């Protein structure tokens, strides 16, 4: 490796490491803010919080890594151009392509590492992270309930005045509001003097044993005028056990468009195997349903044709154009009612199957997007380098000013298009391949254009192209005084 390559690689690595650490710290703070409800007020000790953050860190890398490459490239090559080091290189016969060659090899190596990280480390971390969130209340039951305020746990809002015991599982002054299934408020209230939380790591059920309390339920009569007759029901108990399913704690997620998180836990080989099974099952179900509908229609048509043939034999007529004319009015009404009922039944069946098939297709799309994402992050690092390096050479500005503005604008564009494409693909608006690669397809021409302009010493914007037509227009509108005189 020559001195120039060592110098450029050292400069880039120092900048890249600094930017990566700063951005990683910022995104970690964002993760803490997103999951603050699961961390704050739950009596979590330091090791559990550290484990929570460690499991959430790998999912940040796909966001931080391309942005770090972009910003480090702009800053590195911007500093070289600003300090006239590029001018010295060019005067020595070293082109921009030659200066970038060593870093291109490093970025390719970094892209390969990013792919293996996305394929192996992130799925494992997702698996541990999701299961840790699922089991966090089972490892320490009192974490699910905060003292002195209502805590949302499953289908219940629970408030306790005081917690005691070694693990905080002894409760006193308990008030529970049970959520209504219809979503029309809480109609059941349970109050108890004391109770105990019991859980097991092998089960996702949290038991709440209540002692010496009352059970109140607001009864809603069929008629509104009867409300005064049935205000509420009250019963007392010495011991009452509530089973709370904690598995739904895993469903707390900021991206509501995702159907399941299981696809993010799989590697490329596992995704390929799962996709093969899902697609085969999907095709089998479509074929089976179409055959059932066809068979059902044939049977109903055969029944009607047999009935019409019997009427033809009775009346000794040929088959008319209007088959219903063979029957009397009472029979016509019966046939039409049966046909309408069958049509409605088939319509409901088609709607139900359509919803089911759309859900399965969304699941397939989610797995495909997870598969393509592992390759997108690798290509994204390479693409961001070919955007940032020539852009820094063109703008000739290093430091944390103008490079950050360009980097943020480009990355926001990349992230917005990527998010929009994946969500649109999830809803069958486009193919998952296009949804996952849309941001790369949009920004790759920009990388090619910037590399071409930087290689040929062309500025970011050729002002002559913009100003020349305007200048010609003014020359036509305002004639030259020398010519007139």
N, C-alpha and C positions, 0 to 999 in steps of 0.2 A: 504493500500500500504506500502510495506516494505521500509526500508531506502535505500537499494540497488536500488530498482526500482525508487525511487524518485531522487536519485543521477544521475542515467543513463538518466532518462527522462529530468531532468534539464540541464544536460550537452548537450544532443542531441538538445533540444529546443533552447538553446542559439546559438549553432553552426548553426542549421537549419535556424533560423531567420536571423542571420548575412549573411549567404550565399544567402538566398532568396532575401534579400533587395539589396545586391550587384549585383546579376545576373539580378534582375528585372530592376535595374537602367541601366545596360548595354544594355539590350534588348529595353528599352524605347528609349535610344539614337539611337539604330539601327532603330527603328520605325520613329523617327524624320528624320533620314538620308534618309530613303526610301520615305518619303512624304515631303521632303524639298521643292520640286517644288510647292506644294500646300500651304505651309506655308510662304515661303520667298517672300518678295516683294508684298504682297497682302493687305497691310494695315490692317492686322488682329490685333484686340486689344487683351489684355491679357486674358479676360474671354473666348473668342472664342478659343484661343490656348489651354487653360486649358481644355475646354470642348472636343476639338479634341483629346487631349492626354488621358483624362479620358475614352472616348468611345473606344480608341484603346488598353487600358491596359488589359482588360480581355482576349483578344486573345493571350496575351503573356504567360498567366499562364500555358497552356498545355506544353509549352517548358521549362519554368523555374522550375515548380514544380518537375518533375521527376529528373532533373539535381540537384536540391537542395537536394532532399532526398538522391541521390547517393553520392554527395560530403560530405554532413553532416554525413552520415553513415560511410564513409571511414575515415573521420577526427576524429570522436568521438571514434570509436573502434580502430583506429590506435594510438591515444593518450593513450587510456587505456592499449594497449599492449606495447607501447613504455615505459611507466612509470611503467611497471611490475604490474599494478593493476589487470590484468587478471591472472597473476601468483598467486597473493594473493587470488583471488576468487577461483581458482582451488585448491589451497592448503586447502581452507576452505570447499571444496566439492561442490562448485557452478560451474556448467557446463556452456558452452557458450549458450546452448538453454535456460537455466534458466535466464541468464543475458539478453537475447534478448526478453524474454517473455513480459515484460512490454512495451517495444518499439514496439513489433509486434502489440499489442492491439492498441497503438496510431496510427501506420501506417495504420491499417485497418480502424480506424475511419477517418484518413486523406483521405484515398481512397474513402470512402463514401462521404465525403464532396466534394472531387474533382469531383465525378460523378454528384452530384447535382449542383455544380458550372458550370460544362460543359453543363448540361441539361437546366439550367434556366438562369444563369447570362450571359454566353457567347452569347447565341442566342439573348437576349434582347440588349446586348451591340453591337452586330453586326448590328442589325436592326437600332439602333440609330446612329451608326458610318457611315453606308452606306448612310442613309438618310441625315445625317449631311453633308457629302461630296457632296451629290447631291444638297442640298439646300444652300450650303455655298455662292454661287454667287448670289442666289436670296435674301438672307437676307441682303446682302450688294453688290450690282451689281458691284461697282468699283473694288472689289477684283478679278474679272475675268480678269481685264486688268491692266497691270503694266505700269506706266508712263515712257516714254523714251525708250521703247524696245518693240519688237514684242511679243505678247501673243497669245498662241494657244488656241482658244475658238471655239469649234465645228469645222465647216468647214471653219473657217476664221483665218487668222493671222492678228491681229489688233495692231497698234501702235498709240499712242497719244503723243503729245508734252507736254500737260499739263492737269491736272484734277483739277476741282474746285467744289464748291458747298458743302452743308453740308455733304453729303455722297460720295463726289467725283464722282457724276454721270454727271457732266457737263464736256464735253471734247472739246478740241481744237487741231487743227493740226492733223487730223485723216488720216491715211493711212491703207488701208485694202487690203490684198491679199486673194483672194478666192481660196481654194484648188480645184484642178481638180478631177473630179469623177474617171477618168481613172488612176490617180496617175502619170501623166506625167508633173507635175509641175503646177505653177500658171499661168493661162492665162487671169485672170480678176483682175484688179486693180481699187480700188475706193478711191478717195481722196475727203476730205471735210474740210471746214474751221472749223466747229464746229459741235457738236452733243450732244445728251443726252441719257443716259441709263435709261430704264424704265422696271421694273420687278414687279412681284407679288408673294407672298409666296404660293398662291393657284395654280400657274401655273409654269411649267418648261421651259417656253419660255421667253427669254430675248430679249427685243426690243431695237434696236439701231437706233435712229432717227437722220439722217444726214441732214445738211443744207448747201446749196451753195457749190456744189462740181461737180466732173466729174467722169464719168464711162468709163473705158477703157477695151476693150476686144480684145485679139489676136485671129483673125479668122484663122482657119486652113483649107485651101482649099483641095479638093479631090486630086488635082494634085500638086506635089511639085513645078513644074515650074510656077504655078500661085501665089506663095507666095508674089511676089513683087506687084502684082495687089491688093492684100487684106492684107495690113500690119496689121491694127487693126481698130476697130470701136470705136468711141468716141461720148459720149453724155453728156450733162450737165443737172443738176437738181437743183431745189430750195429746195426740200424736198424729202428724200428717206429713207424708213424704212426697216431695216433688222431684221428678226426674227431668233434668234439663239436658237437651242434646247440644253438646258443644261443637259438633262437627261443622255447624254453620258459621263458626268464627273464622273459618278458612275462606268464607265467601266475601269477607271485607276486602274490597279491592277498588282502586281509583279508576280503572278502565272498565266501565260497565258493558262495553261492546264484546268482551271476550266471553265465549260460551263455557270454557273450562281452562284451568291452568295446567292440565296434564301435558299438553303439547310442548310447553316450555321446559319440561323435565326430561325430554327425550333427545338422544343423539341422532345423527343423520341416519345411521343404520336402523335404529329403533323407529324413527319417523317413517322411513321407507317401508318397513315391515307393517307398521300400523296403518299407513295409507293404503297399502295393497289390500289389507283386510277390510278397511272401511269402504273403499271403492267397490270391491266385490259384493259386499253386503248391500250397498246402495243399488247397484245394478240388478242384483237378485230381487230386491224388494220392488223395484220399478217394474220388472218383468212379471213378477208374481201378481202384483196388483192389476196390471193391464190385462193379464189373462183372466183374472177373476171377474173384472168388469165386463170383458167380452163374453165370458161364459154366462154371466148373469143376464146380460142383454139378449143373448141368443135364446136362453131358456124362456125369458118373458115374451120375446117375439114368437117363439114356437107355440107357446100357450095361446097367444092371441090368434095366430094363424089357424090353429086347430079349431078354435071356437068359430072363426069365420068360415072354415070349410064345412063345419057342421050346419051352419045356417045356409050355405049354398046348397048342400044336399037336401035340406028340408024344403027350400023354396025352388030348387031346380033352376037356378040361374047361373049365368057366367059371372066371373069376378069383375065387379064394377070398379070404376076409378076411385069412388068414395066407399071404402069398405064399411064405414060406420052406417051407411044407408041400409045395410043388411039387417040392422037391429032396430028394435023399437026404442022409444024415448027412454024408458026405464033402464034398458040394457045399455043404451048409449051413455047415460049419466053414470052408471056403475063402472063402465070401461074407462071413461074419462077420469073419474075419481081415482081408480086404481093406477092409471097411467101417471096422474099428477103426483100421487103418493110415491110411486116408484121413482119418478124423476127427482122429487125432493130428497128421497133417501139416497139416491146416487150422488146428488149434488153435495149433500152433507158428507158422504163418504169421500168424495173427491177433495173437498175442502180440508177434511181432517188429514187425509193422506198427504195433501200438498204441504200443510204445516209441518207434518212429521218429516217429509223429505227435505223441506227447506232447512229444518233444524240440523238434519244429518249432513246436508251439503255445507252448511256453515261450519260444522265441526271438521269436515274435510278441508275446507278453506283455511281454517285456523292451523291445522297441521301443516298444510302446504306453505303457509306464510312463515311458520316457525322453521321449516326446512330452508326456505330461501333466505331468511334473515341471517343464517350462519355464514352464507356466502356474501351477503350484502355488506356485512361489517368488514370483511377482508378487502373487498373491492373498494369500499368507502375510504379506507385508509390510503390506498394507492391514488384514488381520484382526488382526495383532498390535498395530497402532496403536489400533484400536478396542477392544482388550482392555486395553492398557496405559494409555492416556490416562484413561478413566473410572475405572480401578482406582486410579490415582494420586490422582485427585480424591477418591475415596471414603476411602482409607486415610489420606490426608493426612500422608504420610511421604515425605521425600526422602532423599538421601544414598545410602549403600551398605549399609544394614542390611536393613530389612524389604522394600524393593523388590527386592533381589537374591533373597531367598527366594521371593517370589511369581513373579518372572521365571523362576527356575530350575525351579520346580515346573511352571509352565505350559509352558515349553519342553520339559522332559523328557516331559511328557504328549504334546505335539505330535509330538516326534521318535519316541517309542515307538510311537504309533499309526500314524505315517507308515511307519516301518520294518516293523511288523507287517503293515500293509495291503499294502505292496508285495511282501513275501515271500509272503504268502498268495495274492495275485493271481498271482505268478510260478508257483505250484504249481497254478494253475487252481481255487483255492478260492473265488475271486470274480472279478468282471470287473476288468480293469486300471483302468478308470475309477473304480470304487469303491475299489480299493486305493490309487490315487494320491491321491484326494480325501477319503479317510476321515477323516484328521486335521482337514481343513478343515470337513467336515460336523459333526464332533463339537464343535469349538471355536467355530464361528460362532454358535450359540445363546448361548454364554457372552458373546461380544462384544456381541450385541444386548441381553442382559439387563443387563450392566454399564453399557452406554451409557444404557439406560432408567433404571436406578436412579440413576446419577450426574446425569442431566438433571433428574430429579424430586426430587433431594436426599434420596434414600433410602439408608440405610447398606448396607454390604456384606451384613450379615445382620440381618434384622428380628427382634430378640430377643423382641418381644412375641408373635410367632407361635409361638415355642418355649416361652416362659415362661407364657403365658396358660393353655393346657390344664393345665400342671403346677400352676398356682396354683388353678385351679378344682377339681382333684382333691384338693388338700390342704384346701380349704375344705369339701369334702364329708366327708373323713375326720376332720378336726379341727373340730368345730363351734365357733362363736364364743361365748366365755364370757359376753359381755354379753347375748346372746340367751337363754342358759340361765338367767341370773339374773333 
